Amino acid sequence: MDSALLREAALKLSAFERAQLIDTLWQSLDPAHQAEIDQAWLEESSDRLYACQRGEIEAVDGESVLLELKEKLSR
C-alpha cells in the first residue's frame, strides 16, 4: 500500500483507533523493552487511579483532552 494512501486511511480512524495504531507501530520498532514500558505504565495508571479515588486529581475524558490539545497546537 502506498504510504500516502495509508496515511489517508489512518486519518479517517477515530482518535482511539489512531492511538491504538500508534501504540502498535511504536511497539514494532523496539519490542525488546516493551515489558518494561508496560510495567511502568501499569504502575503509573495505578498511581493515577488511586489519586483520583482519594480526590487528589480529577478525571478528564479523553475527547476533551484531545480537543484542548488540538486547539493549542493550531495556535
PDB file as gemmi writes it, atoms N, CA and C in Angstrom:
CRYST1    1.000    1.000    1.000  90.00  90.00  90.00 P 1                      
ATOM      1  N   MET A   1       0.846  -1.174   0.000  1.00  0.00           N  
ATOM      2  CA  MET A   1       0.000   0.000   0.000  1.00  0.00           C  
ATOM      3  C   MET A   1       0.893   1.239   0.000  1.00  0.00           C  
ATOM      4  N   ASP A   2       0.557   2.198  -0.811  1.00  0.00           N  
ATOM      5  CA  ASP A   2       1.279   3.461  -0.891  1.00  0.00           C  
ATOM      6  C   ASP A   2       1.172   4.208   0.441  1.00  0.00           C  
ATOM      7  N   SER A   3       2.255   4.826   0.893  1.00  0.00           N  
ATOM      8  CA  SER A   3       2.253   5.493   2.202  1.00  0.00           C  
ATOM      9  C   SER A   3       1.248   6.639   2.267  1.00  0.00           C  
ATOM     10  N   ALA A   4       1.011   7.331   1.159  1.00  0.00           N  
ATOM     11  CA  ALA A   4       0.020   8.418   1.152  1.00  0.00           C  
ATOM     12  C   ALA A   4      -1.381   7.854   1.368  1.00  0.00           C  
ATOM     13  N   LEU A   5      -1.687   6.728   0.752  1.00  0.00           N  
ATOM     14  CA  LEU A   5      -2.992   6.090   0.930  1.00  0.00           C  
ATOM     15  C   LEU A   5      -3.143   5.573   2.353  1.00  0.00           C  
ATOM     16  N   LEU A   6      -2.075   5.016   2.872  1.00  0.00           N  
ATOM     17  CA  LEU A   6      -2.087   4.519   4.242  1.00  0.00           C  
ATOM     18  C   LEU A   6      -2.327   5.663   5.228  1.00  0.00           C  
ATOM     19  N   ARG A   7      -1.640   6.773   5.033  1.00  0.00           N  
ATOM     20  CA  ARG A   7      -1.815   7.952   5.889  1.00  0.00           C  
ATOM     21  C   ARG A   7      -3.255   8.454   5.822  1.00  0.00           C  
ATOM     22  N   GLU A   8      -3.793   8.525   4.617  1.00  0.00           N  
ATOM     23  CA  GLU A   8      -5.172   8.983   4.424  1.00  0.00           C  
ATOM     24  C   GLU A   8      -6.162   8.066   5.141  1.00  0.00           C  
ATOM     25  N   ALA A   9      -5.956   6.774   5.033  1.00  0.00           N  
ATOM     26  CA  ALA A   9      -6.834   5.811   5.704  1.00  0.00           C  
ATOM     27  C   ALA A   9      -6.706   5.933   7.221  1.00  0.00           C  
ATOM     28  N   ALA A  10      -5.485   6.104   7.699  1.00  0.00           N  
ATOM     29  CA  ALA A  10      -5.263   6.212   9.145  1.00  0.00           C  
ATOM     30  C   ALA A  10      -5.942   7.452   9.713  1.00  0.00           C  
ATOM     31  N   LEU A  11      -5.913   8.545   8.989  1.00  0.00           N  
ATOM     32  CA  LEU A  11      -6.527   9.789   9.472  1.00  0.00           C  
ATOM     33  C   LEU A  11      -8.050   9.713   9.523  1.00  0.00           C  
ATOM     34  N   LYS A  12      -8.627   8.742   8.862  1.00  0.00           N  
ATOM     35  CA  LYS A  12     -10.076   8.555   8.910  1.00  0.00           C  
ATOM     36  C   LYS A  12     -10.515   7.758  10.136  1.00  0.00           C  
ATOM     37  N   LEU A  13      -9.550   7.182  10.859  1.00  0.00           N  
ATOM     38  CA  LEU A  13      -9.870   6.419  12.064  1.00  0.00           C  
ATOM     39  C   LEU A  13     -10.268   7.359  13.198  1.00  0.00           C  
ATOM     40  N   SER A  14     -10.970   6.820  14.174  1.00  0.00           N  
ATOM     41  CA  SER A  14     -11.309   7.605  15.364  1.00  0.00           C  
ATOM     42  C   SER A  14     -10.030   7.894  16.139  1.00  0.00           C  
ATOM     43  N   ALA A  15     -10.097   8.829  17.063  1.00  0.00           N  
ATOM     44  CA  ALA A  15      -8.932   9.164  17.881  1.00  0.00           C  
ATOM     45  C   ALA A  15      -8.434   7.929  18.637  1.00  0.00           C  
ATOM     46  N   PHE A  16      -9.350   7.149  19.174  1.00  0.00           N  
ATOM     47  CA  PHE A  16      -8.977   5.947  19.911  1.00  0.00           C  
ATOM     48  C   PHE A  16      -8.278   4.946  18.993  1.00  0.00           C  
ATOM     49  N   GLU A  17      -8.817   4.740  17.797  1.00  0.00           N  
ATOM     50  CA  GLU A  17      -8.216   3.787  16.857  1.00  0.00           C  
ATOM     51  C   GLU A  17      -6.836   4.266  16.405  1.00  0.00           C  
ATOM     52  N   ARG A  18      -6.680   5.582  16.207  1.00  0.00           N  
ATOM     53  CA  ARG A  18      -5.367   6.118  15.829  1.00  0.00           C  
ATOM     54  C   ARG A  18      -4.362   5.906  16.956  1.00  0.00           C  
ATOM     55  N   ALA A  19      -4.807   6.097  18.202  1.00  0.00           N  
ATOM     56  CA  ALA A  19      -3.915   5.881  19.348  1.00  0.00           C  
ATOM     57  C   ALA A  19      -3.483   4.418  19.416  1.00  0.00           C  
ATOM     58  N   GLN A  20      -4.414   3.513  19.161  1.00  0.00           N  
ATOM     59  CA  GLN A  20      -4.061   2.082  19.151  1.00  0.00           C  
ATOM     60  C   GLN A  20      -3.061   1.781  18.042  1.00  0.00           C  
ATOM     61  N   LEU A  21      -3.262   2.389  16.886  1.00  0.00           N  
ATOM     62  CA  LEU A  21      -2.351   2.187  15.763  1.00  0.00           C  
ATOM     63  C   LEU A  21      -0.961   2.720  16.099  1.00  0.00           C  
ATOM     64  N   ILE A  22      -0.906   3.888  16.703  1.00  0.00           N  
ATOM     65  CA  ILE A  22       0.377   4.463  17.117  1.00  0.00           C  
ATOM     66  C   ILE A  22       1.092   3.516  18.067  1.00  0.00           C  
ATOM     67  N   ASP A  23       0.355   3.004  19.038  1.00  0.00           N  
ATOM     68  CA  ASP A  23       0.952   2.089  20.015  1.00  0.00           C  
ATOM     69  C   ASP A  23       1.489   0.840  19.325  1.00  0.00           C  
ATOM     70  N   THR A  24       0.728   0.289  18.425  1.00  0.00           N  
ATOM     71  CA  THR A  24       1.155  -0.916  17.707  1.00  0.00           C  
ATOM     72  C   THR A  24       2.410  -0.651  16.880  1.00  0.00           C  
ATOM     73  N   LEU A  25       2.427   0.473  16.178  1.00  0.00           N  
ATOM     74  CA  LEU A  25       3.600   0.807  15.373  1.00  0.00           C  
ATOM     75  C   LEU A  25       4.817   1.059  16.250  1.00  0.00           C  
ATOM     76  N   TRP A  26       4.611   1.768  17.358  1.00  0.00           N  
ATOM     77  CA  TRP A  26       5.718   2.053  18.269  1.00  0.00           C  
ATOM     78  C   TRP A  26       6.321   0.757  18.815  1.00  0.00           C  
ATOM     79  N   GLN A  27       5.445  -0.170  19.210  1.00  0.00           N  
ATOM     80  CA  GLN A  27       5.917  -1.450  19.740  1.00  0.00           C  
ATOM     81  C   GLN A  27       6.705  -2.223  18.696  1.00  0.00           C  
ATOM     82  N   SER A  28       6.348  -2.069  17.440  1.00  0.00           N  
ATOM     83  CA  SER A  28       7.047  -2.807  16.386  1.00  0.00           C  
ATOM     84  C   SER A  28       8.466  -2.299  16.176  1.00  0.00           C  
ATOM     85  N   LEU A  29       8.777  -1.094  16.634  1.00  0.00           N  
ATOM     86  CA  LEU A  29      10.107  -0.534  16.440  1.00  0.00           C  
ATOM     87  C   LEU A  29      11.131  -1.094  17.412  1.00  0.00           C  
ATOM     88  N   ASP A  30      10.725  -1.333  18.655  1.00  0.00           N  
ATOM     89  CA  ASP A  30      11.667  -1.825  19.651  1.00  0.00           C  
ATOM     90  C   ASP A  30      10.949  -2.700  20.668  1.00  0.00           C  
ATOM     91  N   PRO A  31      10.581  -3.916  20.285  1.00  0.00           N  
ATOM     92  CA  PRO A  31       9.816  -4.768  21.188  1.00  0.00           C  
ATOM     93  C   PRO A  31      10.618  -5.272  22.393  1.00  0.00           C  
ATOM     94  N   ALA A  32      11.938  -5.138  22.378  1.00  0.00           N  
ATOM     95  CA  ALA A  32      12.754  -5.668  23.462  1.00  0.00           C  
ATOM     96  C   ALA A  32      12.450  -5.006  24.797  1.00  0.00           C  
ATOM     97  N   HIS A  33      12.070  -3.753  24.772  1.00  0.00           N  
ATOM     98  CA  HIS A  33      11.824  -3.016  26.009  1.00  0.00           C  
ATOM     99  C   HIS A  33      10.335  -2.906  26.348  1.00  0.00           C  
ATOM    100  N   GLN A  34       9.492  -3.574  25.600  1.00  0.00           N  
ATOM    101  CA  GLN A  34       8.051  -3.393  25.779  1.00  0.00           C  
ATOM    102  C   GLN A  34       7.562  -3.842  27.149  1.00  0.00           C  
ATOM    103  N   ALA A  35       8.068  -4.933  27.680  1.00  0.00           N  
ATOM    104  CA  ALA A  35       7.623  -5.398  29.001  1.00  0.00           C  
ATOM    105  C   ALA A  35       7.932  -4.358  30.071  1.00  0.00           C  
ATOM    106  N   GLU A  36       9.101  -3.747  29.980  1.00  0.00           N  
ATOM    107  CA  GLU A  36       9.488  -2.697  30.927  1.00  0.00           C  
ATOM    108  C   GLU A  36       8.573  -1.479  30.798  1.00  0.00           C  
ATOM    109  N   ILE A  37       8.274  -1.105  29.572  1.00  0.00           N  
ATOM    110  CA  ILE A  37       7.381   0.036  29.322  1.00  0.00           C  
ATOM    111  C   ILE A  37       5.983  -0.273  29.834  1.00  0.00           C  
ATOM    112  N   ASP A  38       5.491  -1.473  29.557  1.00  0.00           N  
ATOM    113  CA  ASP A  38       4.158  -1.865  30.026  1.00  0.00           C  
ATOM    114  C   ASP A  38       4.074  -1.830  31.550  1.00  0.00           C  
ATOM    115  N   GLN A  39       5.116  -2.296  32.229  1.00  0.00           N  
ATOM    116  CA  GLN A  39       5.133  -2.286  33.691  1.00  0.00           C  
ATOM    117  C   GLN A  39       5.120  -0.856  34.220  1.00  0.00           C  
ATOM    118  N   ALA A  40       5.877   0.026  33.594  1.00  0.00           N  
ATOM    119  CA  ALA A  40       5.906   1.428  34.018  1.00  0.00           C  
ATOM    120  C   ALA A  40       4.535   2.078  33.841  1.00  0.00           C  
ATOM    121  N   TRP A  41       3.867   1.780  32.722  1.00  0.00           N  
ATOM    122  CA  TRP A  41       2.530   2.340  32.500  1.00  0.00           C  
ATOM    123  C   TRP A  41       1.522   1.760  33.492  1.00  0.00           C  
ATOM    124  N   LEU A  42       1.658   0.492  33.821  1.00  0.00           N  
ATOM    125  CA  LEU A  42       0.767  -0.128  34.803  1.00  0.00           C  
ATOM    126  C   LEU A  42       0.911   0.564  36.148  1.00  0.00           C  
ATOM    127  N   GLU A  43       2.140   0.802  36.564  1.00  0.00           N  
ATOM    128  CA  GLU A  43       2.373   1.491  37.834  1.00  0.00           C  
ATOM    129  C   GLU A  43       1.839   2.914  37.802  1.00  0.00           C  
ATOM    130  N   GLU A  44       2.081   3.619  36.703  1.00  0.00           N  
ATOM    131  CA  GLU A  44       1.609   5.000  36.579  1.00  0.00           C  
ATOM    132  C   GLU A  44       0.088   5.065  36.602  1.00  0.00           C  
ATOM    133  N   SER A  45      -0.561   4.179  35.852  1.00  0.00           N  
ATOM    134  CA  SER A  45      -2.025   4.203  35.809  1.00  0.00           C  
ATOM    135  C   SER A  45      -2.624   3.829  37.167  1.00  0.00           C  
ATOM    136  N   SER A  46      -1.997   2.903  37.870  1.00  0.00           N  
ATOM    137  CA  SER A  46      -2.468   2.551  39.223  1.00  0.00           C  
ATOM    138  C   SER A  46      -2.333   3.744  40.163  1.00  0.00           C  
ATOM    139  N   ASP A  47      -1.189   4.434  40.101  1.00  0.00           N  
ATOM    140  CA  ASP A  47      -0.986   5.616  40.933  1.00  0.00           C  
ATOM    141  C   ASP A  47      -2.044   6.682  40.644  1.00  0.00           C  
ATOM    142  N   ARG A  48      -2.327   6.894  39.371  1.00  0.00           N  
ATOM    143  CA  ARG A  48      -3.329   7.905  38.987  1.00  0.00           C  
ATOM    144  C   ARG A  48      -4.725   7.495  39.446  1.00  0.00           C  
ATOM    145  N   LEU A  49      -5.058   6.222  39.304  1.00  0.00           N  
ATOM    146  CA  LEU A  49      -6.363   5.739  39.740  1.00  0.00           C  
ATOM    147  C   LEU A  49      -6.549   5.970  41.232  1.00  0.00           C  
ATOM    148  N   TYR A  50      -5.559   5.593  42.030  1.00  0.00           N  
ATOM    149  CA  TYR A  50      -5.658   5.767  43.481  1.00  0.00           C  
ATOM    150  C   TYR A  50      -5.723   7.244  43.852  1.00  0.00           C  
ATOM    151  N   ALA A  51      -4.976   8.087  43.169  1.00  0.00           N  
ATOM    152  CA  ALA A  51      -5.023   9.528  43.433  1.00  0.00           C  
ATOM    153  C   ALA A  51      -6.411  10.080  43.111  1.00  0.00           C  
ATOM    154  N   CYS A  52      -7.008   9.590  42.042  1.00  0.00           N  
ATOM    155  CA  CYS A  52      -8.365  10.018  41.673  1.00  0.00           C  
ATOM    156  C   CYS A  52      -9.371   9.556  42.723  1.00  0.00           C  
ATOM    157  N   GLN A  53      -9.232   8.327  43.169  1.00  0.00           N  
ATOM    158  CA  GLN A  53     -10.148   7.791  44.187  1.00  0.00           C  
ATOM    159  C   GLN A  53     -10.025   8.551  45.507  1.00  0.00           C  
ATOM    160  N   ARG A  54      -8.835   9.062  45.822  1.00  0.00           N  
ATOM    161  CA  ARG A  54      -8.625   9.833  47.041  1.00  0.00           C  
ATOM    162  C   ARG A  54      -9.016  11.297  46.865  1.00  0.00           C  
ATOM    163  N   GLY A  55      -9.396  11.689  45.646  1.00  0.00           N  
ATOM    164  CA  GLY A  55      -9.793  13.061  45.377  1.00  0.00           C  
ATOM    165  C   GLY A  55      -8.624  14.011  45.161  1.00  0.00           C  
ATOM    166  N   GLU A  56      -7.446  13.477  44.955  1.00  0.00           N  
ATOM    167  CA  GLU A  56      -6.255  14.304  44.759  1.00  0.00           C  
ATOM    168  C   GLU A  56      -6.152  14.852  43.338  1.00  0.00           C  
ATOM    169  N   ILE A  57      -6.712  14.136  42.389  1.00  0.00           N  
ATOM    170  CA  ILE A  57      -6.744  14.598  40.997  1.00  0.00           C  
ATOM    171  C   ILE A  57      -8.145  14.371  40.446  1.00  0.00           C  
ATOM    172  N   GLU A  58      -8.465  15.084  39.385  1.00  0.00           N  
ATOM    173  CA  GLU A  58      -9.779  14.976  38.757  1.00  0.00           C  
ATOM    174  C   GLU A  58      -9.646  14.286  37.403  1.00  0.00           C  
ATOM    175  N   ALA A  59     -10.540  13.383  37.116  1.00  0.00           N  
ATOM    176  CA  ALA A  59     -10.533  12.694  35.827  1.00  0.00           C  
ATOM    177  C   ALA A  59     -11.090  13.609  34.745  1.00  0.00           C  
ATOM    178  N   VAL A  60     -10.481  13.556  33.570  1.00  0.00           N  
ATOM    179  CA  VAL A  60     -10.935  14.330  32.413  1.00  0.00           C  
ATOM    180  C   VAL A  60     -11.067  13.353  31.256  1.00  0.00           C  
ATOM    181  N   ASP A  61     -12.182  13.427  30.524  1.00  0.00           N  
ATOM    182  CA  ASP A  61     -12.374  12.472  29.435  1.00  0.00           C  
ATOM    183  C   ASP A  61     -11.406  12.750  28.285  1.00  0.00           C  
ATOM    184  N   GLY A  62     -11.031  11.686  27.614  1.00  0.00           N  
ATOM    185  CA  GLY A  62     -10.024  11.751  26.554  1.00  0.00           C  
ATOM    186  C   GLY A  62     -10.377  12.676  25.414  1.00  0.00           C  
ATOM    187  N   GLU A  63     -11.634  12.688  25.004  1.00  0.00           N  
ATOM    188  CA  GLU A  63     -12.042  13.549  23.888  1.00  0.00           C  
ATOM    189  C   GLU A  63     -11.806  15.016  24.232  1.00  0.00           C  
ATOM    190  N   SER A  64     -12.098  15.409  25.467  1.00  0.00           N  
ATOM    191  CA  SER A  64     -11.877  16.801  25.886  1.00  0.00           C  
ATOM    192  C   SER A  64     -10.396  17.150  25.856  1.00  0.00           C  
ATOM    193  N   VAL A  65      -9.577  16.244  26.334  1.00  0.00           N  
ATOM    194  CA  VAL A  65      -8.131  16.472  26.350  1.00  0.00           C  
ATOM    195  C   VAL A  65      -7.601  16.604  24.931  1.00  0.00           C  
ATOM    196  N   LEU A  66      -8.021  15.706  24.042  1.00  0.00           N  
ATOM    197  CA  LEU A  66      -7.552  15.759  22.659  1.00  0.00           C  
ATOM    198  C   LEU A  66      -8.003  17.035  21.967  1.00  0.00           C  
ATOM    199  N   LEU A  67      -9.226  17.472  22.225  1.00  0.00           N  
ATOM    200  CA  LEU A  67      -9.738  18.708  21.639  1.00  0.00           C  
ATOM    201  C   LEU A  67      -8.928  19.899  22.136  1.00  0.00           C  
ATOM    202  N   GLU A  68      -8.663  19.955  23.433  1.00  0.00           N  
ATOM    203  CA  GLU A  68      -7.874  21.045  24.002  1.00  0.00           C  
ATOM    204  C   GLU A  68      -6.462  21.057  23.415  1.00  0.00           C  
ATOM    205  N   LEU A  69      -5.858  19.886  23.288  1.00  0.00           N  
ATOM    206  CA  LEU A  69      -4.524  19.787  22.720  1.00  0.00           C  
ATOM    207  C   LEU A  69      -4.512  20.244  21.266  1.00  0.00           C  
ATOM    208  N   LYS A  70      -5.510  19.815  20.505  1.00  0.00           N  
ATOM    209  CA  LYS A  70      -5.604  20.200  19.100  1.00  0.00           C  
ATOM    210  C   LYS A  70      -5.720  21.721  18.976  1.00  0.00           C  
ATOM    211  N   GLU A  71      -6.530  22.344  19.844  1.00  0.00           N  
ATOM    212  CA  GLU A  71      -6.690  23.796  19.818  1.00  0.00           C  
ATOM    213  C   GLU A  71      -5.380  24.493  20.143  1.00  0.00           C  
ATOM    214  N   LYS A  72      -4.642  24.005  21.133  1.00  0.00           N  
ATOM    215  CA  LYS A  72      -3.368  24.609  21.500  1.00  0.00           C  
ATOM    216  C   LYS A  72      -2.334  24.488  20.371  1.00  0.00           C  
ATOM    217  N   LEU A  73      -2.345  23.345  19.712  1.00  0.00           N  
ATOM    218  CA  LEU A  73      -1.371  23.120  18.636  1.00  0.00           C  
ATOM    219  C   LEU A  73      -1.679  23.931  17.389  1.00  0.00           C  
ATOM    220  N   SER A  74      -2.935  24.315  17.203  1.00  0.00           N  
ATOM    221  CA  SER A  74      -3.318  25.060  16.000  1.00  0.00           C  
ATOM    222  C   SER A  74      -3.114  26.567  16.150  1.00  0.00           C  
ATOM    223  N   ARG A  75      -2.696  27.010  17.326  1.00  0.00           N  
ATOM    224  CA  ARG A  75      -2.476  28.461  17.537  1.00  0.00           C  
ATOM    225  C   ARG A  75      -1.197  28.909  16.911  1.00  0.00           C  
TER     226      ARG A  75                                                      
END                                                                             
